[in-house]
């Protein structure tokens, strides 16, 4: 068997070794798909008659045989027959991402398809994409009848040794846990460490499925897909499951390559002009007219693009009697919106799920008439098939009406912002309102943020309030995180009120930092210990560095800067006296910057091009 396998590889069949036997998929039949750069190999076979896969990276086995399995109406893929196999085809795509971490994504992969027929005669297709350092696969079921069918999923991820995973659910803290002691579930994406490698298991393009989590499998080395709420996914006719993804790297910082995977797997937006979609920063107003006007003045002064009226502007958000078409008397909404338009500041309105389900089709044309710029969905159902299906339809409607969108609470991204660019951000994260510590802030860049943008709801102390209940890191780190964390729509002053911010020098950095980027580089870091990320907007670079619960240091190469240009660098950092110190220096692409941060500390840099060398 091994000799024949090697012989077929030596024949130069690109990306494929295939031993064909007639009948059920068997252990003697192996399909091997190799990534374009030859670093990653996905093997597909059926040990014991059950379809499975195995991943190798740089010649090293990354997974053991792991299950490729779903059940339709109780019939799994065990002993399914192969009806067809589409050999790997190389694809190369360039994806414009004007609202992303970089202008363009380049996606190169080998794609193959395996066609199966279950013992009950139902057809199933498994799509595979193999990239350098990542794989993705999904199941498609097409049924000819009009009956309702039930789908359950039994995909597994089996590793040679028990991985350490960074467990979390929705807005919880991260709990490092070995898989062999794992007793609960974890959200996707989940980041893991094992045998000197770093992995992330993720999910892309969840349109009408249910939420999937990972639970312990049959042994301490295996994790399996589990539905936390629905016992099965219901469908008529046909269904495509979300993509299941697995990425690997030799360091935590190198794992950042997978942060664009969801975008690469999602469909491109339909034809149309999306230039109206404006990213930006916002400040939250209190529930009265004057606060709205004050926030608009603050936004103009500090180069923000939006203000937001959050929960309560139309009454108690959880009461069905509260009507999102009616504004409370304390807010003169037409006056605030008109004042914002005059100063080119948009108004975003929060609507709770109760109001959304009852009146979405009513409020969209109404808010368009009012001149509203965007919506924030609250307390949505991102856990069930019915909730996620409703959300996908709602996202599409919101974009069609010309609003930007922010979805809060338990919803997490799976790449739909690629298909619907008006979905600028979402929560699904433990942000400042939940008092995260420095371990959490320096774990997020390697975990949840690899799935997509997140609304962290930043807060910053002012002359009146220190917000010590919510902020567990230094002021320097609060500034730096606005570079480290990616979100086209950033809520910067979540608890603070505009007239309380007399500490202008401390918050100056927020005046300049953008929310979308032309280029990004993950320079250094490790999970929960520290992080340094550089991002470019136009010809200006921004650098954010943050430390975990212990002191952290790194030496950063500046080779990302334009050669031959001397940059005037402004550094905003902790001054040791609970304030911000600002200093300047000149640096070039040949220089290195030593970063030495105290525990919970941070630094934020702005590199502006000066004269040429």
C-alpha positions as CSV (number, residue, x, y, z in Angstrom):
1,X,0.0,0.0,0.0
2,X,2.7,2.5,1.0
3,X,4.8,1.7,-2.0
4,X,1.8,2.2,-4.4
5,X,1.0,5.5,-2.6
6,X,4.6,6.7,-3.1
7,X,4.6,5.5,-6.7
8,X,1.5,7.6,-7.6
9,X,3.0,10.6,-5.9
10,X,6.1,10.2,-8.0
11,X,4.0,10.3,-11.2
12,X,3.5,14.0,-10.6
13,X,-0.3,14.0,-10.4
14,X,-0.8,17.5,-8.9
15,X,-2.3,17.6,-5.5
16,X,-3.8,14.1,-5.8
17,X,-3.1,10.5,-4.9
18,X,-6.1,8.3,-5.4
19,X,-6.4,4.5,-5.0
20,X,-9.7,3.6,-6.6
21,X,-11.8,0.6,-5.6
22,X,-15.4,0.1,-6.5
23,X,-18.1,0.1,-3.9
24,X,-18.1,1.5,-0.3
25,X,-15.5,4.0,0.7
26,X,-12.9,1.8,2.4
27,X,-9.6,2.0,4.3
28,X,-7.8,1.1,1.0
29,X,-9.0,4.2,-0.8
30,X,-7.0,7.4,0.0
31,X,-7.4,10.8,-1.5
32,X,-4.6,13.2,-0.8
33,X,-4.9,16.9,-1.5
34,X,-1.7,19.0,-1.3
35,X,-1.7,22.8,-0.8
36,X,-0.3,25.0,-3.5
37,X,2.9,25.6,-1.5
38,X,3.2,21.9,-0.6
39,X,3.2,22.7,3.1
40,X,-0.2,21.2,4.0
41,X,-1.6,17.8,3.0
42,X,-5.2,16.6,3.6
43,X,-5.8,12.9,3.3
44,X,-9.3,11.4,3.1
45,X,-10.1,7.8,3.7
46,X,-12.6,5.6,5.6
47,X,-11.0,3.6,8.4
48,X,-13.6,1.0,9.4
49,X,-15.9,2.2,6.7
50,X,-16.4,5.7,8.3
51,X,-15.3,8.7,6.2
52,X,-12.5,10.6,7.8
53,X,-9.6,13.0,7.2
54,X,-6.0,13.4,8.4
55,X,-3.9,16.6,8.2
56,X,-0.2,16.9,7.9
57,X,1.8,20.2,8.0
58,X,5.5,20.5,6.9
59,X,5.8,16.7,7.0
60,X,4.4,16.4,10.5
61,X,1.1,14.7,11.3
62,X,-1.2,17.3,12.8
63,X,-4.3,15.2,13.4
64,X,-5.1,11.6,13.6
65,X,-8.0,10.2,11.6
66,X,-10.9,12.5,12.4
67,X,-14.6,11.9,11.4
68,X,-16.3,13.4,8.4
69,X,-19.8,12.6,9.3
70,X,-23.3,13.9,9.3
71,X,-26.6,12.0,9.7
72,X,-29.7,12.7,7.6
73,X,-32.9,11.4,9.3
74,X,-30.7,9.1,11.4
75,X,-28.6,7.7,8.6
76,X,-24.9,8.6,8.8
77,X,-22.1,8.4,6.2
78,X,-20.8,5.1,7.5
79,X,-20.4,2.7,4.6
80,X,-21.5,5.4,2.1
81,X,-20.6,4.7,-1.5
82,X,-18.5,7.0,-3.7
83,X,-20.4,8.1,-6.8
84,X,-17.9,10.6,-8.1
85,X,-14.7,12.4,-7.1
86,X,-13.7,15.8,-8.6
87,X,-9.9,16.0,-8.6
88,X,-8.2,19.0,-7.0
89,X,-8.2,22.2,-9.0
90,X,-6.0,25.1,-8.2
91,X,-7.8,28.4,-7.6
92,X,-6.2,31.8,-7.2
93,X,-8.4,34.8,-6.1
94,X,-7.9,38.4,-5.3
95,X,-10.5,39.7,-2.9
96,X,-10.9,43.4,-2.4
97,X,-11.5,44.3,1.3
98,X,-11.9,48.0,1.6
99,X,-13.4,47.7,5.1
100,X,-10.8,45.2,6.3
101,X,-7.4,44.9,7.9
102,X,-5.8,45.2,4.5
103,X,-6.9,46.4,1.0
104,X,-6.7,43.0,-0.7
105,X,-6.7,39.4,0.3
106,X,-5.0,36.8,-1.9
107,X,-6.4,33.4,-1.7
108,X,-4.7,30.4,-3.3
109,X,-6.1,26.9,-2.7
110,X,-6.7,23.4,-4.1
111,X,-10.4,22.5,-4.2
112,X,-11.8,19.0,-4.5
113,X,-15.2,17.4,-4.1
114,X,-16.3,14.0,-2.9
115,X,-19.7,12.7,-3.9
116,X,-21.3,10.1,-1.7
117,X,-24.5,8.2,-1.4
118,X,-25.7,7.0,2.0
119,X,-27.0,3.5,2.6
120,X,-30.5,5.1,2.4
121,X,-29.7,6.4,-1.0
122,X,-29.4,10.1,-0.2
123,X,-26.7,12.1,-2.0
124,X,-24.1,14.0,0.0
125,X,-21.2,16.2,-1.3
126,X,-18.2,17.1,0.7
127,X,-16.3,20.2,-0.5
128,X,-12.6,20.5,0.4
129,X,-10.3,23.5,0.2
130,X,-6.6,23.1,1.1
131,X,-4.5,26.2,1.6
132,X,-1.0,26.6,2.9
133,X,-1.5,26.2,6.7
134,X,-5.4,25.8,6.6
135,X,-8.1,23.4,5.4
136,X,-11.8,23.9,5.1
137,X,-14.6,21.5,4.3
138,X,-18.4,21.5,4.3
139,X,-21.3,19.1,3.5
140,X,-24.0,19.7,1.0
141,X,-27.2,17.6,1.0
142,X,-29.7,17.7,-1.9
143,X,-33.0,15.9,-1.6
144,X,-35.6,15.6,-4.4
145,X,-38.7,15.4,-2.2
146,X,-40.5,18.2,-0.4
147,X,-40.4,16.6,3.1
148,X,-38.7,18.2,6.1
149,X,-35.5,16.4,6.9
150,X,-33.3,16.4,10.0
151,X,-29.5,16.8,9.9
152,X,-27.1,16.1,12.7
153,X,-23.3,16.6,12.5
154,X,-20.6,14.4,13.9
155,X,-17.4,16.1,12.6
156,X,-14.4,15.6,14.9
157,X,-10.9,17.0,15.3
158,X,-8.5,14.4,16.7
159,X,-4.9,15.3,17.7
160,X,-1.9,13.1,18.4
161,X,-1.8,14.5,22.0
162,X,-4.3,16.2,24.2
163,X,-4.3,19.9,23.2
164,X,-4.5,22.9,25.5
165,X,-7.5,24.9,24.4
166,X,-8.6,28.4,25.4
167,X,-12.2,27.7,26.3
168,X,-14.8,30.4,26.3
169,X,-18.5,30.9,25.6
170,X,-19.9,34.1,24.1
171,X,-18.9,36.8,26.5
172,X,-17.1,34.7,29.1
173,X,-13.5,34.8,30.2
174,X,-10.9,32.4,28.7
175,X,-10.1,29.2,30.6
176,X,-7.1,27.3,29.4
177,X,-8.1,23.6,29.6
178,X,-6.6,20.4,28.4
179,X,-8.9,18.4,26.2
180,X,-8.5,15.3,28.3
181,X,-10.0,17.2,31.3
182,X,-12.6,19.0,29.2
183,X,-16.1,18.7,30.6
184,X,-18.0,21.6,29.0
185,X,-18.1,23.2,25.5
186,X,-16.2,26.0,23.8
187,X,-17.3,28.4,21.2
188,X,-15.8,28.5,17.7
189,X,-13.3,29.7,16.8
190,X,-11.2,28.0,19.4
191,X,-7.4,28.3,19.6
192,X,-5.2,25.4,20.9
193,X,-1.6,24.4,21.6
194,X,-0.2,21.0,21.2
195,X,3.3,19.5,20.6
196,X,4.9,22.8,19.7
197,X,2.1,23.8,17.2
198,X,-0.8,26.2,17.5
199,X,-4.2,25.5,16.0
200,X,-7.5,27.1,15.4
201,X,-10.7,25.3,14.7
202,X,-13.3,27.6,13.2
203,X,-16.6,28.0,11.3
204,X,-17.3,30.1,8.2
205,X,-20.6,31.1,6.5
206,X,-23.3,30.2,8.9
207,X,-26.5,31.4,7.1
208,X,-29.2,29.1,8.1
209,X,-27.6,26.5,10.3
210,X,-27.5,26.3,14.1
211,X,-24.7,27.4,16.3
212,X,-22.0,24.8,16.7
213,X,-19.6,24.4,19.6
214,X,-16.8,21.9,20.4
215,X,-17.1,19.3,23.1
216,X,-14.8,16.5,24.2
217,X,-15.0,13.5,21.9
218,X,-14.5,9.8,22.5
219,X,-11.1,10.3,24.1
220,X,-8.9,13.1,25.6
221,X,-7.3,13.9,22.2
222,X,-10.5,14.4,20.3
223,X,-13.0,17.3,20.0
224,X,-16.3,17.0,18.4
225,X,-19.0,19.3,17.0
226,X,-22.0,19.7,19.3
227,X,-25.2,21.7,18.9
228,X,-25.8,23.5,22.2
229,X,-29.5,24.3,21.6
230,X,-31.0,22.5,18.6
231,X,-31.0,18.7,18.5
232,X,-30.9,18.8,14.7
233,X,-30.9,21.2,11.8
234,X,-34.2,21.1,9.8
235,X,-34.2,21.6,6.0
236,X,-36.2,21.1,2.9
237,X,-34.7,20.3,-0.5
238,X,-31.1,21.0,0.1
239,X,-28.7,22.5,2.6
240,X,-25.1,23.5,2.8
241,X,-23.5,23.3,6.2
242,X,-21.1,26.0,7.4
243,X,-17.4,25.5,6.5
244,X,-15.4,23.7,9.2
245,X,-11.9,25.0,9.3
246,X,-8.6,24.0,10.8
247,X,-5.5,26.2,10.7
248,X,-2.0,25.5,12.0
249,X,1.2,27.4,12.7
250,X,4.4,27.0,14.6
251,X,3.8,30.1,16.8
252,X,0.9,32.0,18.1
253,X,1.8,35.1,16.1
254,X,2.1,33.1,12.9
255,X,-1.4,31.7,13.5
256,X,-2.7,35.2,12.6
257,X,-2.7,34.0,9.0
258,X,-6.1,32.4,9.7
259,X,-7.8,35.7,10.6
260,X,-8.9,36.2,7.0
261,X,-10.1,32.7,6.4
262,X,-13.8,33.4,7.0
263,X,-13.7,36.2,4.5
264,X,-12.0,34.1,1.9
265,X,-14.7,31.3,2.3
266,X,-17.7,33.6,2.2
267,X,-19.5,34.7,-1.0
268,X,-18.6,38.1,-2.5
269,X,-21.2,40.8,-2.2
270,X,-23.7,41.1,-5.1
271,X,-23.4,43.8,-7.7
272,X,-23.9,47.3,-6.4
273,X,-22.3,50.5,-5.1
274,X,-21.2,50.2,-1.5
275,X,-19.4,53.5,-1.3
276,X,-22.1,54.7,1.1
277,X,-20.8,52.4,3.8
278,X,-18.8,54.5,6.1
279,X,-16.6,53.1,8.9
280,X,-15.8,55.1,11.9
281,X,-15.8,55.8,15.7
282,X,-18.7,56.5,17.9
283,X,-19.6,57.9,21.3
284,X,-22.7,56.9,23.1
285,X,-25.2,59.6,24.1
286,X,-27.4,59.7,27.2
287,X,-31.1,59.5,26.6
288,X,-31.9,63.2,26.1
289,X,-31.6,65.7,23.4
290,X,-28.8,67.8,24.9
291,X,-26.6,64.8,25.3
292,X,-27.1,63.9,21.7
293,X,-26.1,67.4,20.6
294,X,-23.1,67.5,22.9
295,X,-22.0,64.1,21.6
296,X,-22.2,65.4,18.0
297,X,-20.0,68.5,19.0
298,X,-17.6,66.1,20.6
299,X,-17.6,63.9,17.5
300,X,-16.7,66.8,15.3
301,X,-13.9,68.0,17.6
302,X,-12.4,64.5,17.9
303,X,-13.0,63.3,14.3
304,X,-15.6,60.7,15.2
305,X,-18.2,59.7,12.6
306,X,-21.2,58.6,14.7
307,X,-23.1,58.9,17.9
308,X,-25.4,56.2,19.3
309,X,-28.6,56.2,21.3
310,X,-28.5,52.9,23.1
311,X,-31.2,50.9,24.9
312,X,-34.1,52.9,26.3
313,X,-34.6,55.6,23.6
314,X,-38.0,54.1,22.7
315,X,-38.8,52.7,26.2
316,X,-37.9,49.6,28.2
317,X,-36.2,47.4,25.7
318,X,-37.5,44.0,26.9
319,X,-41.2,45.1,27.0
320,X,-43.3,44.2,24.0
321,X,-45.3,47.4,24.7
322,X,-42.2,49.5,23.9
323,X,-42.5,50.6,20.4
324,X,-39.3,51.3,18.3
325,X,-41.3,53.6,16.1
326,X,-41.9,56.0,19.0
327,X,-39.2,58.1,20.6
328,X,-39.4,58.9,24.4
329,X,-40.2,62.6,25.1
330,X,-36.7,63.3,26.5
331,X,-35.2,63.0,23.0
332,X,-36.0,65.3,20.1
333,X,-34.8,62.8,17.5
334,X,-35.4,65.0,14.4
335,X,-33.4,67.8,16.0
336,X,-30.5,65.6,16.9
337,X,-30.4,63.9,13.5
338,X,-30.6,67.2,11.6
339,X,-27.8,68.6,13.8
340,X,-25.7,65.5,13.0
341,X,-26.4,65.8,9.3
342,X,-25.3,69.4,9.4
343,X,-21.9,68.3,10.9
344,X,-21.6,65.0,8.9
345,X,-22.1,62.9,12.0
346,X,-24.5,59.9,11.7
347,X,-26.9,58.7,14.4
348,X,-27.1,55.0,15.1
349,X,-30.1,53.6,17.0
350,X,-30.3,50.5,19.1
351,X,-33.3,48.1,18.8
352,X,-33.8,45.0,21.0
353,X,-34.7,41.6,19.4
354,X,-38.2,41.9,20.7
355,X,-38.8,45.1,18.8
356,X,-36.9,43.8,15.8
357,X,-38.9,40.6,15.4
358,X,-42.2,42.5,15.7
359,X,-41.4,45.5,13.5
360,X,-38.2,45.2,11.4
361,X,-40.1,45.7,8.1
362,X,-41.8,48.8,9.6
363,X,-38.8,50.5,11.2
364,X,-36.4,50.2,8.2
365,X,-38.4,52.5,5.9
366,X,-39.3,54.7,8.8
367,X,-35.7,55.1,10.0
368,X,-34.7,55.8,6.4
369,X,-37.3,58.6,6.4
370,X,-35.9,59.9,9.7
371,X,-32.3,60.0,8.3
372,X,-30.9,57.4,10.7
373,X,-27.4,56.2,9.7
374,X,-27.3,52.7,11.2
375,X,-28.7,50.2,13.6
376,X,-27.5,48.2,16.5
377,X,-29.3,44.9,17.1
378,X,-29.5,43.9,20.8
379,X,-30.0,40.5,22.5
380,X,-30.5,38.6,19.3
381,X,-30.7,34.8,19.1
382,X,-27.3,33.7,17.7
383,X,-27.7,30.2,19.2
384,X,-30.4,28.5,17.2
385,X,-31.2,27.7,13.6
386,X,-34.3,29.8,13.7
387,X,-32.4,32.7,15.2
388,X,-29.5,32.6,12.8
389,X,-31.8,32.2,9.8
390,X,-33.7,35.3,10.9
391,X,-30.5,37.2,11.4
392,X,-29.2,36.4,7.9
393,X,-32.4,37.7,6.4
394,X,-32.4,40.8,8.6
395,X,-28.7,41.6,7.7
396,X,-29.7,41.6,4.0
397,X,-32.7,43.8,4.6
398,X,-30.7,46.3,6.6
399,X,-28.1,46.6,3.9
400,X,-30.8,47.0,1.2
401,X,-32.2,50.0,3.1
402,X,-28.7,51.6,3.2
403,X,-27.9,51.3,7.0
404,X,-24.7,50.2,8.6
405,X,-25.2,47.4,11.2
406,X,-23.7,46.3,14.5
407,X,-25.1,43.1,16.1
408,X,-24.6,42.7,19.8
409,X,-24.6,40.1,22.5
410,X,-24.1,36.4,21.7
411,X,-23.8,36.7,17.9
412,X,-20.3,35.9,16.5
413,X,-18.9,36.5,13.0
414,X,-18.6,33.7,10.4
415,X,-17.6,35.9,7.4
416,X,-20.9,37.3,6.4
417,X,-19.5,40.9,6.4
418,X,-17.8,39.8,3.1
419,X,-21.2,39.1,1.6
420,X,-23.0,42.0,3.3
421,X,-20.4,44.8,3.8
422,X,-22.9,46.9,5.8
423,X,-22.5,44.5,8.7
424,X,-19.5,46.4,10.0
425,X,-19.1,44.7,13.4
426,X,-20.6,42.5,16.1
427,X,-20.1,41.7,19.7
428,X,-19.8,38.0,20.8
429,X,-16.9,39.2,23.0
430,X,-16.2,40.1,26.6
431,X,-15.7,43.8,26.2
432,X,-15.0,46.7,28.6
433,X,-18.5,46.6,30.1
434,X,-17.6,43.1,31.5
435,X,-14.3,44.2,33.2
436,X,-11.8,42.0,31.3
437,X,-8.3,41.7,32.8
438,X,-4.9,41.9,30.9
439,X,-4.8,38.1,30.4
440,X,-8.1,38.5,28.5
441,X,-7.1,41.5,26.5
442,X,-4.0,39.8,25.3
443,X,-5.7,36.5,24.6
444,X,-8.4,38.0,22.4
445,X,-6.1,38.9,19.5
446,X,-5.2,35.2,19.1
447,X,-8.7,33.8,19.6
448,X,-12.0,35.6,19.0
449,X,-10.5,38.3,16.8
450,X,-9.3,35.7,14.3
451,X,-13.0,35.2,13.4
452,X,-13.6,38.8,12.5
453,X,-14.4,42.3,13.8
454,X,-15.7,42.8,17.3
455,X,-17.2,45.7,19.1
456,X,-15.2,45.9,22.3
457,X,-17.0,49.0,23.7
458,X,-13.9,50.8,24.9
459,X,-13.9,53.1,27.8
460,X,-11.3,55.6,29.0
461,X,-11.1,57.5,32.3
462,X,-11.8,61.2,32.3
463,X,-11.4,64.0,34.8
464,X,-14.7,63.0,36.6
465,X,-14.7,59.2,36.5
466,X,-12.0,56.6,36.5
467,X,-14.3,53.7,35.6
468,X,-12.1,51.4,37.7
469,X,-14.9,48.8,37.8
470,X,-14.6,48.3,34.1
471,X,-11.0,49.0,33.2
472,X,-8.4,46.5,34.5
473,X,-5.5,47.7,32.4
474,X,-3.5,50.9,32.1
475,X,-4.5,53.9,30.1
476,X,-1.6,53.2,27.7
477,X,-3.1,49.8,27.0
478,X,-6.6,51.2,26.4
479,X,-5.1,53.4,23.7
480,X,-3.1,50.6,22.2
481,X,-6.0,48.2,22.0
482,X,-7.7,50.5,19.5
483,X,-5.0,49.4,17.0
484,X,-4.6,45.8,18.2
485,X,-8.4,45.1,18.0
486,X,-10.0,45.3,14.5
487,X,-13.5,46.7,14.0
488,X,-14.6,49.0,11.2
489,X,-17.1,50.5,13.8
490,X,-15.4,51.3,17.1
491,X,-17.4,52.4,20.2
492,X,-14.6,54.4,21.9
493,X,-16.2,56.3,24.9
494,X,-18.7,53.8,26.1
495,X,-19.4,55.1,29.6
496,X,-17.9,58.5,29.4
497,X,-19.8,61.7,28.6
498,X,-18.3,64.3,26.3
499,X,-18.2,67.2,28.7
500,X,-16.2,65.2,31.3
501,X,-13.3,64.7,28.9
502,X,-11.1,67.6,29.7
503,X,-8.0,65.4,29.6
504,X,-7.4,66.2,26.0
505,X,-3.7,65.2,25.9
506,X,-4.6,61.7,27.2
507,X,-7.2,61.0,24.6
508,X,-5.5,62.7,21.7
509,X,-4.6,59.3,20.1
510,X,-8.2,58.5,19.5
511,X,-8.5,61.6,17.4
512,X,-6.2,60.1,14.8
513,X,-6.6,56.3,14.9
514,X,-8.7,55.0,12.0
515,X,-10.9,51.9,12.1
516,X,-10.1,50.3,8.7
517,X,-6.7,49.6,7.3
518,X,-4.7,49.3,4.1
519,X,-2.1,46.9,5.5
520,X,-1.6,45.1,8.8
521,X,1.3,43.2,10.3
522,X,1.2,41.0,13.5
523,X,4.8,41.6,14.7
524,X,5.2,39.8,18.0
525,X,3.3,38.2,20.8
526,X,2.0,35.1,22.6
527,X,-1.4,34.2,24.0
528,X,-2.2,36.0,27.2
529,X,1.3,37.4,27.5
530,X,1.6,40.3,25.0
531,X,0.9,41.5,21.5
532,X,2.3,44.0,19.0
533,X,0.4,44.9,15.8
534,X,1.3,47.5,13.2
535,X,-1.3,48.8,10.7
536,X,-1.2,51.3,7.9
537,X,-3.7,53.9,6.8
538,X,-2.6,55.9,3.8
539,X,1.1,56.7,4.4
540,X,0.7,56.7,8.2
541,X,1.4,53.7,10.4
542,X,0.0,52.9,13.8
543,X,1.4,50.5,16.2
544,X,-0.3,49.0,19.3
545,X,1.5,47.1,22.0
546,X,-0.1,45.5,25.1
547,X,1.1,43.4,28.0
548,X,-0.7,40.7,29.9
549,X,-0.7,40.1,33.6
550,X,3.1,40.1,33.7
551,X,5.8,42.4,32.3
552,X,6.4,41.8,28.6
553,X,9.1,42.8,26.2
554,X,9.9,42.4,22.5
555,X,12.2,43.9,19.9
556,X,10.2,45.0,16.9
557,X,11.7,45.2,13.4
558,X,10.4,48.1,11.4
559,X,10.9,46.6,8.0
560,X,7.3,47.2,7.2
561,X,8.0,50.9,6.9
562,X,8.7,52.4,3.4
563,X,12.4,52.3,2.7
564,X,14.2,55.6,2.3
565,X,11.7,57.5,4.4
566,X,12.4,59.0,7.8
567,X,9.3,58.8,10.0
568,X,8.4,61.2,12.8
569,X,7.1,58.9,15.5
570,X,4.8,59.9,18.3
571,X,4.6,57.6,21.3
572,X,1.7,57.6,23.8
573,X,2.6,55.5,26.8
574,X,2.0,55.1,30.5
575,X,4.0,57.7,32.6
576,X,4.1,55.6,35.8
577,X,1.7,58.0,37.5
578,X,-1.6,56.8,36.0
579,X,-1.5,59.2,33.1
580,X,-0.2,59.3,29.5
581,X,3.2,60.6,28.5
582,X,3.8,61.7,24.9
583,X,7.2,61.7,23.3
584,X,8.6,61.8,19.7
585,X,11.5,60.3,17.9
586,X,12.7,59.6,14.3
587,X,12.8,56.1,12.9
588,X,13.3,54.3,9.6
589,X,12.6,50.9,8.2
590,X,16.1,49.8,9.2
591,X,15.6,50.5,12.9
592,X,14.3,48.3,15.7
593,X,12.1,49.4,18.5
594,X,12.6,47.8,21.9
595,X,9.3,47.4,23.7
596,X,9.4,47.0,27.5
597,X,6.0,47.1,29.1
598,X,5.0,46.7,32.7
599,X,2.2,44.2,33.5
600,X,-1.2,45.4,32.2
601,X,0.6,48.3,30.3
602,X,0.6,49.4,26.7
603,X,2.1,51.8,24.1
604,X,0.5,53.4,21.1
605,X,2.6,54.8,18.2
606,X,1.9,56.9,15.2
607,X,4.5,56.9,12.4
608,X,4.1,59.9,10.1
609,X,6.5,60.3,7.1
610,X,8.9,63.2,7.4
611,X,11.6,64.1,5.0
612,X,13.3,61.5,2.8
613,X,16.7,60.2,3.8
